[in-house]
Every structure is written in C-alpha cells, then in structure tokens.
Amino acid sequence: MQQVEELSGGRIRLAPGTLYGALTTMCDKGWITLLPVDEGSRKKEYKLTRLGLSILRNEIERLRELVHNGDMILGGSIDA
C-alpha cells in the first residue's frame, strides 16, 4: 500500500480491503502466486506468473495506445 502511494506521488491510496481483494483476484486468475510464508510471519509475498507477465505487457501496451490517442487528440505528442 505504501509503495503504491509513493509511486503515485500520493494520488492513489489503497485501502487494505481493496489491495487484498485485488491480490485474491489476481491469484484466482493465475496472474500471481503466493510465495511460501515463514512460520509465524504475517508478511505475504507474491510472484508474477508467465501468464501475469503476458497480461501486464498487454495492459502496458493498451495504456500506451490510450496515451498516444490522447496526444493525437490534443494535436501532437506531449513530452514529459
């Protein structure tokens, strides 16, 4: 949750229920897998699967296309 907030410059704040719901959904879809947990630890770590990596790459491409389309609507590319 903290990393998402930091990466977004504070624009996105995930509630625990939102985050864990998303993690459960991604596990159910086979996009991520839960790594073994040390006994007594509450920390959970996940690993991206091959399917998850493919889904992620497709989503990044979809978002790039949206940005490109927005740039075209505005009359050209906006360089950051």
mmCIF file of the N, C-alpha and C atoms, coordinates in Angstrom:
data_MODEL
# 
_entry.id   MODEL 
# 
loop_
_atom_site.group_PDB 
_atom_site.id 
_atom_site.type_symbol 
_atom_site.label_atom_id 
_atom_site.label_alt_id 
_atom_site.label_comp_id 
_atom_site.label_asym_id 
_atom_site.label_entity_id 
_atom_site.label_seq_id 
_atom_site.pdbx_PDB_ins_code 
_atom_site.Cartn_x 
_atom_site.Cartn_y 
_atom_site.Cartn_z 
_atom_site.occupancy 
_atom_site.B_iso_or_equiv 
_atom_site.pdbx_formal_charge 
_atom_site.auth_seq_id 
_atom_site.auth_comp_id 
_atom_site.auth_asym_id 
_atom_site.auth_atom_id 
_atom_site.pdbx_PDB_model_num 
ATOM 1   N N  . MET A 1 1  ? 0.831  -1.186  0.000   1.00 0.00 ? 1  MET A N  1 
ATOM 2   C CA . MET A 1 1  ? 0.000  0.000   0.000   1.00 0.00 ? 1  MET A CA 1 
ATOM 3   C C  . MET A 1 1  ? 0.877  1.252   0.000   1.00 0.00 ? 1  MET A C  1 
ATOM 4   N N  . GLN A 1 2  ? 1.950  1.199   0.791   1.00 0.00 ? 2  GLN A N  1 
ATOM 5   C CA . GLN A 1 2  ? 2.843  2.358   0.863   1.00 0.00 ? 2  GLN A CA 1 
ATOM 6   C C  . GLN A 1 2  ? 3.565  2.583   -0.458  1.00 0.00 ? 2  GLN A C  1 
ATOM 7   N N  . GLN A 1 3  ? 3.975  1.498   -1.114  1.00 0.00 ? 3  GLN A N  1 
ATOM 8   C CA . GLN A 1 3  ? 4.689  1.642   -2.379  1.00 0.00 ? 3  GLN A CA 1 
ATOM 9   C C  . GLN A 1 3  ? 3.787  2.240   -3.452  1.00 0.00 ? 3  GLN A C  1 
ATOM 10  N N  . VAL A 1 4  ? 2.533  1.835   -3.498  1.00 0.00 ? 4  VAL A N  1 
ATOM 11  C CA . VAL A 1 4  ? 1.596  2.395   -4.470  1.00 0.00 ? 4  VAL A CA 1 
ATOM 12  C C  . VAL A 1 4  ? 1.430  3.892   -4.232  1.00 0.00 ? 4  VAL A C  1 
ATOM 13  N N  . GLU A 1 5  ? 1.298  4.268   -2.972  1.00 0.00 ? 5  GLU A N  1 
ATOM 14  C CA . GLU A 1 5  ? 1.151  5.684   -2.650  1.00 0.00 ? 5  GLU A CA 1 
ATOM 15  C C  . GLU A 1 5  ? 2.404  6.464   -3.047  1.00 0.00 ? 5  GLU A C  1 
ATOM 16  N N  . GLU A 1 6  ? 3.578  5.901   -2.781  1.00 0.00 ? 6  GLU A N  1 
ATOM 17  C CA . GLU A 1 6  ? 4.833  6.570   -3.136  1.00 0.00 ? 6  GLU A CA 1 
ATOM 18  C C  . GLU A 1 6  ? 4.988  6.686   -4.652  1.00 0.00 ? 6  GLU A C  1 
ATOM 19  N N  . LEU A 1 7  ? 4.732  5.585   -5.376  1.00 0.00 ? 7  LEU A N  1 
ATOM 20  C CA . LEU A 1 7  ? 4.875  5.603   -6.835  1.00 0.00 ? 7  LEU A CA 1 
ATOM 21  C C  . LEU A 1 7  ? 3.926  6.583   -7.498  1.00 0.00 ? 7  LEU A C  1 
ATOM 22  N N  . SER A 1 8  ? 2.759  6.773   -6.901  1.00 0.00 ? 8  SER A N  1 
ATOM 23  C CA . SER A 1 8  ? 1.757  7.670   -7.489  1.00 0.00 ? 8  SER A CA 1 
ATOM 24  C C  . SER A 1 8  ? 1.882  9.104   -6.989  1.00 0.00 ? 8  SER A C  1 
ATOM 25  N N  . GLY A 1 9  ? 2.903  9.375   -6.209  1.00 0.00 ? 9  GLY A N  1 
ATOM 26  C CA . GLY A 1 9  ? 3.065  10.721  -5.667  1.00 0.00 ? 9  GLY A CA 1 
ATOM 27  C C  . GLY A 1 9  ? 1.943  11.091  -4.721  1.00 0.00 ? 9  GLY A C  1 
ATOM 28  N N  . GLY A 1 10 ? 1.359  10.087  -4.063  1.00 0.00 ? 10 GLY A N  1 
ATOM 29  C CA . GLY A 1 10 ? 0.280  10.331  -3.110  1.00 0.00 ? 10 GLY A CA 1 
ATOM 30  C C  . GLY A 1 10 ? -1.103 10.405  -3.719  1.00 0.00 ? 10 GLY A C  1 
ATOM 31  N N  . ARG A 1 11 ? -1.205 10.271  -5.047  1.00 0.00 ? 11 ARG A N  1 
ATOM 32  C CA . ARG A 1 11 ? -2.514 10.370  -5.712  1.00 0.00 ? 11 ARG A CA 1 
ATOM 33  C C  . ARG A 1 11 ? -3.384 9.143   -5.463  1.00 0.00 ? 11 ARG A C  1 
ATOM 34  N N  . ILE A 1 12 ? -2.749 7.981   -5.242  1.00 0.00 ? 12 ILE A N  1 
ATOM 35  C CA . ILE A 1 12 ? -3.506 6.746   -5.048  1.00 0.00 ? 12 ILE A CA 1 
ATOM 36  C C  . ILE A 1 12 ? -3.218 6.196   -3.662  1.00 0.00 ? 12 ILE A C  1 
ATOM 37  N N  . ARG A 1 13 ? -4.284 5.967   -2.910  1.00 0.00 ? 13 ARG A N  1 
ATOM 38  C CA . ARG A 1 13 ? -4.179 5.361   -1.585  1.00 0.00 ? 13 ARG A CA 1 
ATOM 39  C C  . ARG A 1 13 ? -5.090 4.147   -1.562  1.00 0.00 ? 13 ARG A C  1 
ATOM 40  N N  . LEU A 1 14 ? -4.493 2.983   -1.448  1.00 0.00 ? 14 LEU A N  1 
ATOM 41  C CA . LEU A 1 14 ? -5.266 1.747   -1.435  1.00 0.00 ? 14 LEU A CA 1 
ATOM 42  C C  . LEU A 1 14 ? -5.635 1.372   -0.010  1.00 0.00 ? 14 LEU A C  1 
ATOM 43  N N  . ALA A 1 15 ? -6.892 1.075   0.193   1.00 0.00 ? 15 ALA A N  1 
ATOM 44  C CA . ALA A 1 15 ? -7.334 0.540   1.480   1.00 0.00 ? 15 ALA A CA 1 
ATOM 45  C C  . ALA A 1 15 ? -6.962 -0.942  1.520   1.00 0.00 ? 15 ALA A C  1 
ATOM 46  N N  . PRO A 1 16 ? -6.742 -1.505  2.709   1.00 0.00 ? 16 PRO A N  1 
ATOM 47  C CA . PRO A 1 16 ? -6.360 -2.912  2.794   1.00 0.00 ? 16 PRO A CA 1 
ATOM 48  C C  . PRO A 1 16 ? -7.327 -3.850  2.080   1.00 0.00 ? 16 PRO A C  1 
ATOM 49  N N  . GLY A 1 17 ? -8.622 -3.620  2.205   1.00 0.00 ? 17 GLY A N  1 
ATOM 50  C CA . GLY A 1 17 ? -9.605 -4.476  1.548   1.00 0.00 ? 17 GLY A CA 1 
ATOM 51  C C  . GLY A 1 17 ? -9.507 -4.429  0.037   1.00 0.00 ? 17 GLY A C  1 
ATOM 52  N N  . THR A 1 18 ? -9.215 -3.257  -0.500  1.00 0.00 ? 18 THR A N  1 
ATOM 53  C CA . THR A 1 18 ? -9.052 -3.095  -1.949  1.00 0.00 ? 18 THR A CA 1 
ATOM 54  C C  . THR A 1 18 ? -7.826 -3.862  -2.424  1.00 0.00 ? 18 THR A C  1 
ATOM 55  N N  . LEU A 1 19 ? -6.718 -3.701  -1.714  1.00 0.00 ? 19 LEU A N  1 
ATOM 56  C CA . LEU A 1 19 ? -5.476 -4.359  -2.092  1.00 0.00 ? 19 LEU A CA 1 
ATOM 57  C C  . LEU A 1 19 ? -5.614 -5.872  -2.015  1.00 0.00 ? 19 LEU A C  1 
ATOM 58  N N  . TYR A 1 20 ? -6.119 -6.371  -0.891  1.00 0.00 ? 20 TYR A N  1 
ATOM 59  C CA . TYR A 1 20 ? -6.203 -7.816  -0.728  1.00 0.00 ? 20 TYR A CA 1 
ATOM 60  C C  . TYR A 1 20 ? -7.250 -8.430  -1.646  1.00 0.00 ? 20 TYR A C  1 
ATOM 61  N N  . GLY A 1 21 ? -8.298 -7.691  -1.956  1.00 0.00 ? 21 GLY A N  1 
ATOM 62  C CA . GLY A 1 21 ? -9.267 -8.152  -2.945  1.00 0.00 ? 21 GLY A CA 1 
ATOM 63  C C  . GLY A 1 21 ? -8.629 -8.300  -4.316  1.00 0.00 ? 21 GLY A C  1 
ATOM 64  N N  . ALA A 1 22 ? -7.812 -7.312  -4.695  1.00 0.00 ? 22 ALA A N  1 
ATOM 65  C CA . ALA A 1 22 ? -7.117 -7.360  -5.987  1.00 0.00 ? 22 ALA A CA 1 
ATOM 66  C C  . ALA A 1 22 ? -6.116 -8.510  -6.018  1.00 0.00 ? 22 ALA A C  1 
ATOM 67  N N  . LEU A 1 23 ? -5.381 -8.710  -4.924  1.00 0.00 ? 23 LEU A N  1 
ATOM 68  C CA . LEU A 1 23 ? -4.421 -9.818  -4.869  1.00 0.00 ? 23 LEU A CA 1 
ATOM 69  C C  . LEU A 1 23 ? -5.120 -11.169 -4.986  1.00 0.00 ? 23 LEU A C  1 
ATOM 70  N N  . THR A 1 24 ? -6.247 -11.312 -4.307  1.00 0.00 ? 24 THR A N  1 
ATOM 71  C CA . THR A 1 24 ? -7.019 -12.559 -4.387  1.00 0.00 ? 24 THR A CA 1 
ATOM 72  C C  . THR A 1 24 ? -7.491 -12.809 -5.812  1.00 0.00 ? 24 THR A C  1 
ATOM 73  N N  . THR A 1 25 ? -7.996 -11.770 -6.450  1.00 0.00 ? 25 THR A N  1 
ATOM 74  C CA . THR A 1 25 ? -8.461 -11.902 -7.835  1.00 0.00 ? 25 THR A CA 1 
ATOM 75  C C  . THR A 1 25 ? -7.321 -12.298 -8.765  1.00 0.00 ? 25 THR A C  1 
ATOM 76  N N  . MET A 1 26 ? -6.162 -11.652 -8.608  1.00 0.00 ? 26 MET A N  1 
ATOM 77  C CA . MET A 1 26 ? -5.025 -11.979 -9.470  1.00 0.00 ? 26 MET A CA 1 
ATOM 78  C C  . MET A 1 26 ? -4.526 -13.399 -9.227  1.00 0.00 ? 26 MET A C  1 
ATOM 79  N N  . CYS A 1 27 ? -4.570 -13.867 -7.972  1.00 0.00 ? 27 CYS A N  1 
ATOM 80  C CA . CYS A 1 27 ? -4.215 -15.266 -7.667  1.00 0.00 ? 27 CYS A CA 1 
ATOM 81  C C  . CYS A 1 27 ? -5.206 -16.215 -8.324  1.00 0.00 ? 27 CYS A C  1 
ATOM 82  N N  . ASP A 1 28 ? -6.483 -15.910 -8.195  1.00 0.00 ? 28 ASP A N  1 
ATOM 83  C CA . ASP A 1 28 ? -7.532 -16.761 -8.777  1.00 0.00 ? 28 ASP A CA 1 
ATOM 84  C C  . ASP A 1 28 ? -7.398 -16.864 -10.288 1.00 0.00 ? 28 ASP A C  1 
ATOM 85  N N  . LYS A 1 29 ? -6.973 -15.788 -10.928 1.00 0.00 ? 29 LYS A N  1 
ATOM 86  C CA . LYS A 1 29 ? -6.816 -15.775 -12.383 1.00 0.00 ? 29 LYS A CA 1 
ATOM 87  C C  . LYS A 1 29 ? -5.482 -16.369 -12.836 1.00 0.00 ? 29 LYS A C  1 
ATOM 88  N N  . GLY A 1 30 ? -4.602 -16.665 -11.882 1.00 0.00 ? 30 GLY A N  1 
ATOM 89  C CA . GLY A 1 30 ? -3.310 -17.251 -12.224 1.00 0.00 ? 30 GLY A CA 1 
ATOM 90  C C  . GLY A 1 30 ? -2.271 -16.241 -12.669 1.00 0.00 ? 30 GLY A C  1 
ATOM 91  N N  . TRP A 1 31 ? -2.500 -14.967 -12.357 1.00 0.00 ? 31 TRP A N  1 
ATOM 92  C CA . TRP A 1 31 ? -1.563 -13.920 -12.752 1.00 0.00 ? 31 TRP A CA 1 
ATOM 93  C C  . TRP A 1 31 ? -0.400 -13.800 -11.778 1.00 0.00 ? 31 TRP A C  1 
ATOM 94  N N  . ILE A 1 32 ? -0.628 -14.135 -10.510 1.00 0.00 ? 32 ILE A N  1 
ATOM 95  C CA . ILE A 1 32 ? 0.406  -14.121 -9.475  1.00 0.00 ? 32 ILE A CA 1 
ATOM 96  C C  . ILE A 1 32 ? 0.252  -15.378 -8.623  1.00 0.00 ? 32 ILE A C  1 
ATOM 97  N N  . THR A 1 33 ? 1.329  -15.736 -7.927  1.00 0.00 ? 33 THR A N  1 
ATOM 98  C CA . THR A 1 33 ? 1.264  -16.851 -6.979  1.00 0.00 ? 33 THR A CA 1 
ATOM 99  C C  . THR A 1 33 ? 1.830  -16.379 -5.645  1.00 0.00 ? 33 THR A C  1 
ATOM 100 N N  . LEU A 1 34 ? 1.266  -16.922 -4.590  1.00 0.00 ? 34 LEU A N  1 
ATOM 101 C CA . LEU A 1 34 ? 1.738  -16.610 -3.246  1.00 0.00 ? 34 LEU A CA 1 
ATOM 102 C C  . LEU A 1 34 ? 3.009  -17.404 -2.983  1.00 0.00 ? 34 LEU A C  1 
ATOM 103 N N  . LEU A 1 35 ? 4.059  -16.730 -2.551  1.00 0.00 ? 35 LEU A N  1 
ATOM 104 C CA . LEU A 1 35 ? 5.306  -17.403 -2.209  1.00 0.00 ? 35 LEU A CA 1 
ATOM 105 C C  . LEU A 1 35 ? 5.182  -18.018 -0.817  1.00 0.00 ? 35 LEU A C  1 
ATOM 106 N N  . PRO A 1 36 ? 5.991  -19.035 -0.526  1.00 0.00 ? 36 PRO A N  1 
ATOM 107 C CA . PRO A 1 36 ? 5.943  -19.638 0.813   1.00 0.00 ? 36 PRO A CA 1 
ATOM 108 C C  . PRO A 1 36 ? 6.152  -18.589 1.905   1.00 0.00 ? 36 PRO A C  1 
ATOM 109 N N  . VAL A 1 37 ? 5.399  -18.747 2.995   1.00 0.00 ? 37 VAL A N  1 
ATOM 110 C CA . VAL A 1 37 ? 5.455  -17.805 4.106   1.00 0.00 ? 37 VAL A CA 1 
ATOM 111 C C  . VAL A 1 37 ? 6.214  -18.441 5.261   1.00 0.00 ? 37 VAL A C  1 
ATOM 112 N N  . ASP A 1 38 ? 7.124  -17.683 5.869   1.00 0.00 ? 38 ASP A N  1 
ATOM 113 C CA . ASP A 1 38 ? 7.839  -18.171 7.041   1.00 0.00 ? 38 ASP A CA 1 
ATOM 114 C C  . ASP A 1 38 ? 6.865  -18.369 8.189   1.00 0.00 ? 38 ASP A C  1 
ATOM 115 N N  . GLU A 1 39 ? 7.070  -19.418 8.942   1.00 0.00 ? 39 GLU A N  1 
ATOM 116 C CA . GLU A 1 39 ? 6.191  -19.712 10.076  1.00 0.00 ? 39 GLU A CA 1 
ATOM 117 C C  . GLU A 1 39 ? 6.173  -18.540 11.053  1.00 0.00 ? 39 GLU A C  1 
ATOM 118 N N  . GLY A 1 40 ? 4.983  -18.126 11.426  1.00 0.00 ? 40 GLY A N  1 
ATOM 119 C CA . GLY A 1 40 ? 4.822  -17.030 12.367  1.00 0.00 ? 40 GLY A CA 1 
ATOM 120 C C  . GLY A 1 40 ? 4.855  -15.653 11.725  1.00 0.00 ? 40 GLY A C  1 
ATOM 121 N N  . SER A 1 41 ? 5.164  -15.585 10.437  1.00 0.00 ? 41 SER A N  1 
ATOM 122 C CA . SER A 1 41 ? 5.232  -14.291 9.757   1.00 0.00 ? 41 SER A CA 1 
ATOM 123 C C  . SER A 1 41 ? 3.869  -13.912 9.198   1.00 0.00 ? 41 SER A C  1 
ATOM 124 N N  . ARG A 1 42 ? 3.550  -12.635 9.269   1.00 0.00 ? 42 ARG A N  1 
ATOM 125 C CA . ARG A 1 42 ? 2.314  -12.121 8.662   1.00 0.00 ? 42 ARG A CA 1 
ATOM 126 C C  . ARG A 1 42 ? 2.578  -11.574 7.266   1.00 0.00 ? 42 ARG A C  1 
ATOM 127 N N  . LYS A 1 43 ? 3.862  -11.450 6.907   1.00 0.00 ? 43 LYS A N  1 
ATOM 128 C CA . LYS A 1 43 ? 4.231  -10.879 5.617   1.00 0.00 ? 43 LYS A CA 1 
ATOM 129 C C  . LYS A 1 43 ? 3.931  -11.867 4.496   1.00 0.00 ? 43 LYS A C  1 
ATOM 130 N N  . LYS A 1 44 ? 3.230  -11.379 3.463   1.00 0.00 ? 44 LYS A N  1 
ATOM 131 C CA . LYS A 1 44 ? 2.931  -12.190 2.297   1.00 0.00 ? 44 LYS A CA 1 
ATOM 132 C C  . LYS A 1 44 ? 3.633  -11.583 1.088   1.00 0.00 ? 44 LYS A C  1 
ATOM 133 N N  . GLU A 1 45 ? 4.251  -12.448 0.306   1.00 0.00 ? 45 GLU A N  1 
ATOM 134 C CA . GLU A 1 45 ? 4.907  -12.004 -0.917  1.00 0.00 ? 45 GLU A CA 1 
ATOM 135 C C  . GLU A 1 45 ? 4.358  -12.809 -2.084  1.00 0.00 ? 45 GLU A C  1 
ATOM 136 N N  . TYR A 1 46 ? 4.268  -12.151 -3.222  1.00 0.00 ? 46 TYR A N  1 
ATOM 137 C CA . TYR A 1 46 ? 3.695  -12.756 -4.407  1.00 0.00 ? 46 TYR A CA 1 
ATOM 138 C C  . TYR A 1 46 ? 4.690  -12.679 -5.556  1.00 0.00 ? 46 TYR A C  1 
ATOM 139 N N  . LYS A 1 47 ? 4.532  -13.597 -6.495  1.00 0.00 ? 47 LYS A N  1 
ATOM 140 C CA . LYS A 1 47 ? 5.386  -13.616 -7.675  1.00 0.00 ? 47 LYS A CA 1 
ATOM 141 C C  . LYS A 1 47 ? 4.504  -13.579 -8.915  1.00 0.00 ? 47 LYS A C  1 
ATOM 142 N N  . LEU A 1 48 ? 4.918  -12.795 -9.890  1.00 0.00 ? 48 LEU A N  1 
ATOM 143 C CA . LEU A 1 48 ? 4.215  -12.706 -11.162 1.00 0.00 ? 48 LEU A CA 1 
ATOM 144 C C  . LEU A 1 48 ? 4.427  -14.002 -11.942 1.00 0.00 ? 48 LEU A C  1 
ATOM 145 N N  . THR A 1 49 ? 3.352  -14.573 -12.480 1.00 0.00 ? 49 THR A N  1 
ATOM 146 C CA . THR A 1 49 ? 3.457  -15.785 -13.290 1.00 0.00 ? 49 THR A CA 1 
ATOM 147 C C  . THR A 1 49 ? 3.736  -15.401 -14.746 1.00 0.00 ? 49 THR A C  1 
ATOM 148 N N  . ARG A 1 50 ? 4.012  -16.398 -15.576 1.00 0.00 ? 50 ARG A N  1 
ATOM 149 C CA . ARG A 1 50 ? 4.198  -16.119 -17.016 1.00 0.00 ? 50 ARG A CA 1 
ATOM 150 C C  . ARG A 1 50 ? 2.928  -15.522 -17.611 1.00 0.00 ? 50 ARG A C  1 
ATOM 151 N N  . LEU A 1 51 ? 1.786  -16.082 -17.220 1.00 0.00 ? 51 LEU A N  1 
ATOM 152 C CA . LEU A 1 51 ? 0.517  -15.530 -17.690 1.00 0.00 ? 51 LEU A CA 1 
ATOM 153 C C  . LEU A 1 51 ? 0.358  -14.089 -17.208 1.00 0.00 ? 51 LEU A C  1 
ATOM 154 N N  . GLY A 1 52 ? 0.683  -13.839 -15.952 1.00 0.00 ? 52 GLY A N  1 
ATOM 155 C CA . GLY A 1 52 ? 0.597  -12.498 -15.405 1.00 0.00 ? 52 GLY A CA 1 
ATOM 156 C C  . GLY A 1 52 ? 1.498  -11.516 -16.131 1.00 0.00 ? 52 GLY A C  1 
ATOM 157 N N  . LEU A 1 53 ? 2.694  -11.961 -16.497 1.00 0.00 ? 53 LEU A N  1 
ATOM 158 C CA . LEU A 1 53 ? 3.618  -11.106 -17.233 1.00 0.00 ? 53 LEU A CA 1 
ATOM 159 C C  . LEU A 1 53 ? 3.038  -10.768 -18.608 1.00 0.00 ? 53 LEU A C  1 
ATOM 160 N N  . SER A 1 54 ? 2.438  -11.746 -19.251 1.00 0.00 ? 54 SER A N  1 
ATOM 161 C CA . SER A 1 54 ? 1.812  -11.509 -20.550 1.00 0.00 ? 54 SER A CA 1 
ATOM 162 C C  . SER A 1 54 ? 0.653  -10.513 -20.421 1.00 0.00 ? 54 SER A C  1 
ATOM 163 N N  . ILE A 1 55 ? -0.171 -10.699 -19.400 1.00 0.00 ? 55 ILE A N  1 
ATOM 164 C CA . ILE A 1 55 ? -1.289 -9.779  -19.149 1.00 0.00 ? 55 ILE A CA 1 
ATOM 165 C C  . ILE A 1 55 ? -0.758 -8.377  -18.881 1.00 0.00 ? 55 ILE A C  1 
ATOM 166 N N  . LEU A 1 56 ? 0.290  -8.274  -18.071 1.00 0.00 ? 56 LEU A N  1 
ATOM 167 C CA . LEU A 1 56 ? 0.886  -6.975  -17.745 1.00 0.00 ? 56 LEU A CA 1 
ATOM 168 C C  . LEU A 1 56 ? 1.421  -6.288  -18.998 1.00 0.00 ? 56 LEU A C  1 
ATOM 169 N N  . ARG A 1 57 ? 2.125  -7.025  -19.831 1.00 0.00 ? 57 ARG A N  1 
ATOM 170 C CA . ARG A 1 57 ? 2.655  -6.427  -21.066 1.00 0.00 ? 57 ARG A CA 1 
ATOM 171 C C  . ARG A 1 57 ? 1.529  -5.928  -21.972 1.00 0.00 ? 57 ARG A C  1 
ATOM 172 N N  . ASN A 1 58 ? 0.458  -6.721  -22.072 1.00 0.00 ? 58 ASN A N  1 
ATOM 173 C CA . ASN A 1 58 ? -0.685 -6.292  -22.883 1.00 0.00 ? 58 ASN A CA 1 
ATOM 174 C C  . ASN A 1 58 ? -1.336 -5.035  -22.311 1.00 0.00 ? 58 ASN A C  1 
ATOM 175 N N  . GLU A 1 59 ? -1.438 -4.959  -20.996 1.00 0.00 ? 59 GLU A N  1 
ATOM 176 C CA . GLU A 1 59 ? -2.039 -3.784  -20.355 1.00 0.00 ? 59 GLU A CA 1 
ATOM 177 C C  . GLU A 1 59 ? -1.171 -2.542  -20.563 1.00 0.00 ? 59 GLU A C  1 
ATOM 178 N N  . ILE A 1 60 ? 0.142  -2.706  -20.461 1.00 0.00 ? 60 ILE A N  1 
ATOM 179 C CA . ILE A 1 60 ? 1.044  -1.575  -20.701 1.00 0.00 ? 60 ILE A CA 1 
ATOM 180 C C  . ILE A 1 60 ? 0.889  -1.084  -22.137 1.00 0.00 ? 60 ILE A C  1 
ATOM 181 N N  . GLU A 1 61 ? 0.795  -1.996  -23.081 1.00 0.00 ? 61 GLU A N  1 
ATOM 182 C CA . GLU A 1 61 ? 0.605  -1.610  -24.482 1.00 0.00 ? 61 GLU A CA 1 
ATOM 183 C C  . GLU A 1 61 ? -0.734 -0.899  -24.673 1.00 0.00 ? 61 GLU A C  1 
ATOM 184 N N  . ARG A 1 62 ? -1.783 -1.391  -24.018 1.00 0.00 ? 62 ARG A N  1 
ATOM 185 C CA . ARG A 1 62 ? -3.107 -0.755  -24.094 1.00 0.00 ? 62 ARG A CA 1 
ATOM 186 C C  . ARG A 1 62 ? -3.043 0.669   -23.557 1.00 0.00 ? 62 ARG A C  1 
ATOM 187 N N  . LEU A 1 63 ? -2.350 0.857   -22.438 1.00 0.00 ? 63 LEU A N  1 
ATOM 188 C CA . LEU A 1 63 ? -2.240 2.192   -21.845 1.00 0.00 ? 63 LEU A CA 1 
ATOM 189 C C  . LEU A 1 63 ? -1.401 3.123   -22.722 1.00 0.00 ? 63 LEU A C  1 
ATOM 190 N N  . ARG A 1 64 ? -0.344 2.588   -23.333 1.00 0.00 ? 64 ARG A N  1 
ATOM 191 C CA . ARG A 1 64 ? 0.454  3.407   -24.269 1.00 0.00 ? 64 ARG A CA 1 
ATOM 192 C C  . ARG A 1 64 ? -0.407 3.885   -25.434 1.00 0.00 ? 64 ARG A C  1 
ATOM 193 N N  . GLU A 1 65 ? -1.255 2.988   -25.925 1.00 0.00 ? 65 GLU A N  1 
ATOM 194 C CA . GLU A 1 65 ? -2.148 3.360   -27.026 1.00 0.00 ? 65 GLU A CA 1 
ATOM 195 C C  . GLU A 1 65 ? -3.117 4.459   -26.589 1.00 0.00 ? 65 GLU A C  1 
ATOM 196 N N  . LEU A 1 66 ? -3.634 4.371   -25.375 1.00 0.00 ? 66 LEU A N  1 
ATOM 197 C CA . LEU A 1 66 ? -4.524 5.415   -24.865 1.00 0.00 ? 66 LEU A CA 1 
ATOM 198 C C  . LEU A 1 66 ? -3.816 6.763   -24.773 1.00 0.00 ? 66 LEU A C  1 
ATOM 199 N N  . VAL A 1 67 ? -2.578 6.751   -24.284 1.00 0.00 ? 67 VAL A N  1 
ATOM 200 C CA . VAL A 1 67 ? -1.806 7.992   -24.194 1.00 0.00 ? 67 VAL A CA 1 
ATOM 201 C C  . VAL A 1 67 ? -1.550 8.549   -25.589 1.00 0.00 ? 67 VAL A C  1 
ATOM 202 N N  . HIS A 1 68 ? -1.174 7.676   -26.509 1.00 0.00 ? 68 HIS A N  1 
ATOM 203 C CA . HIS A 1 68 ? -0.943 8.115   -27.897 1.00 0.00 ? 68 HIS A CA 1 
ATOM 204 C C  . HIS A 1 68 ? -2.209 8.737   -28.485 1.00 0.00 ? 68 HIS A C  1 
ATOM 205 N N  . ASN A 1 69 ? -3.351 8.071   -28.274 1.00 0.00 ? 69 ASN A N  1 
ATOM 206 C CA . ASN A 1 69 ? -4.612 8.616   -28.796 1.00 0.00 ? 69 ASN A CA 1 
ATOM 207 C C  . ASN A 1 69 ? -4.925 9.972   -28.176 1.00 0.00 ? 69 ASN A C  1 
ATOM 208 N N  . GLY A 1 70 ? -4.679 10.115  -26.890 1.00 0.00 ? 70 GLY A N  1 
ATOM 209 C CA . GLY A 1 70 ? -4.879 11.408  -26.226 1.00 0.00 ? 70 GLY A CA 1 
ATOM 210 C C  . GLY A 1 70 ? -3.979 12.476  -26.802 1.00 0.00 ? 70 GLY A C  1 
ATOM 211 N N  . ASP A 1 71 ? -2.728 12.111  -27.038 1.00 0.00 ? 71 ASP A N  1 
ATOM 212 C CA . ASP A 1 71 ? -1.779 13.055  -27.640 1.00 0.00 ? 71 ASP A CA 1 
ATOM 213 C C  . ASP A 1 71 ? -2.259 13.496  -29.021 1.00 0.00 ? 71 ASP A C  1 
ATOM 214 N N  . MET A 1 72 ? -2.763 12.539  -29.795 1.00 0.00 ? 72 MET A N  1 
ATOM 215 C CA . MET A 1 72 ? -3.244 12.863  -31.149 1.00 0.00 ? 72 MET A CA 1 
ATOM 216 C C  . MET A 1 72 ? -4.446 13.788  -31.082 1.00 0.00 ? 72 MET A C  1 
ATOM 217 N N  . ILE A 1 73 ? -5.330 13.558  -30.133 1.00 0.00 ? 73 ILE A N  1 
ATOM 218 C CA . ILE A 1 73 ? -6.498 14.430  -29.966 1.00 0.00 ? 73 ILE A CA 1 
ATOM 219 C C  . ILE A 1 73 ? -6.059 15.844  -29.630 1.00 0.00 ? 73 ILE A C  1 
ATOM 220 N N  . LEU A 1 74 ? -4.993 15.947  -28.825 1.00 0.00 ? 74 LEU A N  1 
ATOM 221 C CA . LEU A 1 74 ? -4.502 17.276  -28.423 1.00 0.00 ? 74 LEU A CA 1 
ATOM 222 C C  . LEU A 1 74 ? -3.640 17.916  -29.500 1.00 0.00 ? 74 LEU A C  1 
ATOM 223 N N  . GLY A 1 75 ? -3.374 17.213  -30.575 1.00 0.00 ? 75 GLY A N  1 
ATOM 224 C CA . GLY A 1 75 ? -2.653 17.809  -31.687 1.00 0.00 ? 75 GLY A CA 1 
ATOM 225 C C  . GLY A 1 75 ? -1.172 17.510  -31.720 1.00 0.00 ? 75 GLY A C  1 
ATOM 226 N N  . GLY A 1 76 ? -0.748 16.528  -31.040 1.00 0.00 ? 76 GLY A N  1 
ATOM 227 C CA . GLY A 1 76 ? 0.668  16.157  -31.093 1.00 0.00 ? 76 GLY A CA 1 
ATOM 228 C C  . GLY A 1 76 ? 1.119  15.501  -29.817 1.00 0.00 ? 76 GLY A C  1 
ATOM 229 N N  . SER A 1 77 ? 2.336  15.100  -29.814 1.00 0.00 ? 77 SER A N  1 
ATOM 230 C CA . SER A 1 77 ? 2.902  14.384  -28.656 1.00 0.00 ? 77 SER A CA 1 
ATOM 231 C C  . SER A 1 77 ? 3.307  15.360  -27.577 1.00 0.00 ? 77 SER A C  1 
ATOM 232 N N  . ILE A 1 78 ? 2.994  14.996  -26.355 1.00 0.00 ? 78 ILE A N  1 
ATOM 233 C CA . ILE A 1 78 ? 3.412  15.778  -25.196 1.00 0.00 ? 78 ILE A CA 1 
ATOM 234 C C  . ILE A 1 78 ? 4.586  15.052  -24.567 1.00 0.00 ? 78 ILE A C  1 
ATOM 235 N N  . ASP A 1 79 ? 5.756  15.658  -24.575 1.00 0.00 ? 79 ASP A N  1 
ATOM 236 C CA . ASP A 1 79 ? 6.933  15.038  -23.992 1.00 0.00 ? 79 ASP A CA 1 
ATOM 237 C C  . ASP A 1 79 ? 7.033  15.390  -22.521 1.00 0.00 ? 79 ASP A C  1 
ATOM 238 N N  . ALA A 1 80 ? 7.245  14.362  -21.704 1.00 0.00 ? 80 ALA A N  1 
ATOM 239 C CA . ALA A 1 80 ? 7.360  14.592  -20.266 1.00 0.00 ? 80 ALA A CA 1 
ATOM 240 C C  . ALA A 1 80 ? 8.777  14.889  -19.880 1.00 0.00 ? 80 ALA A C  1 
# 
